[in-house]
Amino acid sequence: MEKVKLYENERVDSLLAEDLQIIQSADVFSFSLDAVLLADFVKPVNRPDRKAADLCAGNGAVGLFISKKFAGQIDQVEIQPRLADMNQRSLELNGLTDRIKVYNRDLKDAFSFLEKDSYDIVTCNPPYFKTLPQSKKNPNQYLALARHEIAVTLEDTVEITSGLLKTGGKAYYVHRPDRLIEILDTMQAHRLAPKRIKLIYPKQGRDANMVLIEAIKDGKSDGLKFLPPVITYTDQNEYTPTIKEILYGK
């Protein structure tokens, strides 16, 4: 592991299951369980000639996690300079700058710096909340941009995802279940056929609070599977064995 500069209130956390490290900051941004679950949902790709794109990359957690199961090049896009810089330094920390590239650019300009129809997989952990006049936004500007559709909308991300993917390429999304119908409709409108859906529940007996979706570009419209659900916490507020294995390994 290389040494890198840390700024005020930054820390280095370990991604224990993958033997990786990531730079985080409570003042700016720390990845959440949704990023971990999204990366875990991605199917392994062992060929180094394949390409992946990670959109709305934040501080880079998804790209770091999938680097152990995706053998090819990974391109990450993040609009916020501070988060992109944290991501870049994390890549240096883990010696991954040869395989993962960070673009501190506006995702809506993606086709000016990423090649269309060339990616085998695209992952996306987009902002979950629509920006409406009555919406309460996080006072932290970094979190507001990450969580609210201020810079990019759901449809923007889906349209760009489809444009980047090869025919037969796979899109992987994490989002909120209350927008599932909208997500599926938007995917199908942009040539993405949903194929696998997994619901995440905070506790037994509670409503789902996350959904994972895999879609295939120009795939057939049938064959959608709902996978066994994942429960995050036990009644004692500890991670369930499934989550512990994802986070800390077997």
C-alpha positions in Angstrom: 0.0 0.0 0.0 1.3 3.4 -0.9 1.3 6.4 1.4 -1.0 9.3 0.5 -1.8 12.7 1.9 -4.8 13.0 4.2 -6.7 16.3 4.7 -8.4 17.6 7.9 -11.0 15.2 9.3 -10.2 12.5 6.8 -9.6 8.9 7.8 -8.6 5.6 6.2 -11.1 2.8 6.6 -10.5 -0.8 5.7 -12.7 -2.8 3.4 -11.9 -6.0 5.2 -13.5 -8.5 3.0 -11.5 -7.3 0.0 -8.3 -6.3 1.8 -8.6 -2.7 0.5 -8.5 0.7 2.1 -10.6 3.8 1.4 -10.3 7.5 2.3 -13.5 8.8 4.0 -14.6 11.9 5.9 -17.7 12.4 8.1 -17.6 16.1 7.0 -17.7 15.3 3.4 -18.8 11.8 2.5 -18.6 8.2 3.7 -19.9 5.3 1.6 -23.0 3.5 2.9 -24.2 -0.1 2.8 -25.9 0.5 -0.5 -22.5 0.8 -2.2 -21.3 -2.5 -0.7 -24.5 -4.3 -1.6 -24.4 -3.0 -5.2 -20.8 -4.2 -5.6 -21.6 -7.6 -4.2 -24.6 -7.8 -6.6 -22.3 -7.5 -9.6 -21.5 -10.8 -11.3 -17.7 -11.6 -11.6 -16.0 -10.9 -14.9 -12.5 -12.5 -15.1 -11.4 -11.3 -18.5 -8.9 -8.4 -18.4 -10.1 -7.1 -21.9 -13.5 -6.1 -20.5 -14.5 -2.6 -19.4 -16.7 -1.3 -16.6 -18.0 2.2 -15.8 -19.1 3.3 -12.3 -21.4 6.3 -12.5 -22.1 8.7 -9.5 -19.0 7.2 -8.0 -18.8 9.3 -4.8 -15.5 8.5 -3.0 -15.0 5.3 -5.1 -16.3 2.5 -2.9 -18.1 0.6 -5.6 -15.1 0.7 -8.0 -12.8 -0.5 -5.2 -15.1 -3.4 -4.2 -15.6 -4.6 -7.8 -11.9 -4.4 -8.6 -11.5 -7.8 -6.9 -14.1 -9.4 -9.1 -13.8 -7.5 -12.4 -10.5 -8.1 -14.1 -10.6 -5.3 -16.7 -10.4 -1.5 -16.8 -12.9 0.5 -14.6 -13.8 4.1 -15.4 -15.4 6.1 -12.6 -17.4 9.4 -13.0 -17.9 11.8 -10.1 -19.0 15.4 -10.5 -17.8 16.6 -7.1 -14.1 17.5 -7.1 -13.5 16.8 -3.4 -15.0 13.3 -3.7 -13.2 12.6 -6.9 -9.9 13.6 -5.2 -10.6 11.3 -2.3 -11.3 8.5 -4.8 -8.1 9.1 -6.6 -6.0 9.1 -3.4 -7.7 5.8 -2.4 -6.7 4.3 -5.7 -3.1 5.4 -5.1 -3.3 3.9 -1.6 -4.3 0.6 -3.0 -2.0 0.6 -6.1 -5.0 0.6 -8.5 -4.3 3.6 -10.6 -3.3 1.5 -13.6 -6.7 -0.2 -13.7 -9.2 2.4 -12.4 -9.5 5.9 -13.8 -11.4 8.7 -12.1 -13.1 11.4 -14.2 -14.1 14.5 -12.3 -16.7 15.5 -14.9 -20.4 16.1 -15.3 -22.0 12.8 -16.0 -24.3 14.4 -18.5 -21.2 15.0 -20.7 -20.2 11.4 -20.4 -20.2 10.7 -24.2 -17.5 13.4 -24.7 -15.0 11.4 -22.6 -16.3 7.8 -22.4 -16.7 5.7 -25.5 -20.3 4.8 -26.4 -21.4 1.2 -26.9 -18.1 -0.1 -25.4 -18.7 -1.1 -21.8 -19.5 -4.6 -20.6 -21.0 -3.5 -17.3 -22.1 -0.2 -15.8 -22.8 0.3 -12.1 -24.7 3.2 -10.7 -25.6 4.3 -7.2 -27.6 7.5 -8.2 -29.2 10.2 -6.1 -32.4 8.7 -4.7 -34.6 11.7 -4.1 -36.3 13.9 -6.7 -35.6 17.7 -6.4 -39.0 19.2 -5.8 -39.9 22.7 -4.4 -41.0 21.2 -1.1 -38.0 18.8 -0.9 -35.9 19.1 2.3 -32.3 18.9 1.2 -29.3 18.0 3.3 -27.5 21.2 4.5 -24.2 19.5 3.7 -23.6 20.3 0.0 -21.7 17.1 -0.6 -24.5 14.9 0.7 -27.2 17.0 -0.9 -25.6 16.4 -4.4 -25.1 12.7 -3.7 -28.7 12.2 -2.4 -30.9 14.6 -4.4 -31.3 14.8 -8.2 -29.7 18.3 -8.3 -27.0 17.6 -10.9 -28.4 14.4 -12.6 -31.8 12.7 -12.7 -32.7 9.0 -12.7 -33.5 9.2 -16.4 -30.2 10.9 -17.1 -28.3 8.1 -15.5 -30.3 5.3 -17.3 -30.0 7.0 -20.7 -26.2 7.3 -20.2 -25.9 3.8 -18.9 -27.6 2.4 -21.9 -25.5 4.6 -24.2 -22.3 3.3 -22.7 -23.1 -0.4 -22.7 -22.5 -2.8 -25.5 -25.4 -4.8 -26.7 -25.7 -7.6 -24.1 -23.9 -5.5 -21.5 -25.2 -5.4 -18.0 -26.4 -2.5 -15.9 -26.4 -2.7 -12.1 -28.4 -0.2 -10.0 -29.2 0.3 -6.3 -32.1 2.5 -5.5 -35.2 2.9 -3.3 -38.2 0.5 -3.7 -40.7 3.3 -3.8 -39.3 4.2 -7.2 -39.1 0.7 -8.6 -41.9 1.0 -11.2 -40.4 4.3 -12.4 -36.9 2.7 -12.6 -38.2 -0.3 -14.6 -40.2 1.8 -17.0 -37.2 4.1 -17.5 -34.9 1.2 -18.1 -37.2 -0.4 -20.7 -37.6 3.0 -22.5 -33.8 3.1 -22.9 -33.3 -0.5 -24.2 -32.4 -2.0 -20.8 -34.3 -5.2 -20.0 -34.5 -5.8 -16.2 -33.4 -9.4 -15.4 -32.7 -9.7 -11.7 -34.2 -7.9 -8.7 -33.2 -8.2 -5.0 -34.9 -6.4 -2.2 -33.0 -5.4 0.9 -34.8 -5.2 4.3 -33.5 -3.3 7.3 -35.0 -5.9 9.7 -37.3 -8.9 9.7 -40.9 -7.8 9.4 -40.0 -4.3 8.1 -40.6 -2.8 4.7 -37.8 -3.0 2.2 -35.6 0.1 2.0 -33.3 -0.8 -0.9 -33.6 -2.6 -4.2 -30.9 -3.9 -6.5 -31.6 -4.3 -10.2 -29.6 -6.0 -13.0 -30.7 -5.2 -16.6 -29.3 -6.3 -20.0 -29.0 -3.9 -22.9 -31.3 -5.1 -25.7 -32.2 -8.2 -23.7 -35.5 -10.0 -24.1 -38.4 -8.6 -22.2 -39.2 -11.9 -20.3 -37.2 -13.8 -17.8 -37.2 -11.4 -14.9 -36.2 -13.0 -11.6 -36.8 -11.9 -8.0 -33.9 -13.2 -5.9 -34.0 -14.2 -2.3 -34.2 -11.0 -0.1 -31.4 -9.8 2.2 -32.0 -8.6 5.8 -29.5 -6.1 7.1 -29.8 -6.2 10.9 -30.9 -8.7 13.5 -33.4 -7.8 16.3 -30.3 -7.1 18.4 -29.2 -4.4 15.9 -26.2 -6.4 14.8 -25.4 -7.2 11.2 -26.9 -10.4 10.0 -24.5 -13.2 9.0 -25.1 -12.4 5.3 -24.0 -8.8 5.7 -21.1 -9.7 8.0 -19.8 -12.1 5.2 -20.0 -9.3 2.6 -18.3 -6.8 4.8 -15.7 -8.9 6.6 -15.3 -12.0 4.5 -15.8 -15.6 5.6 
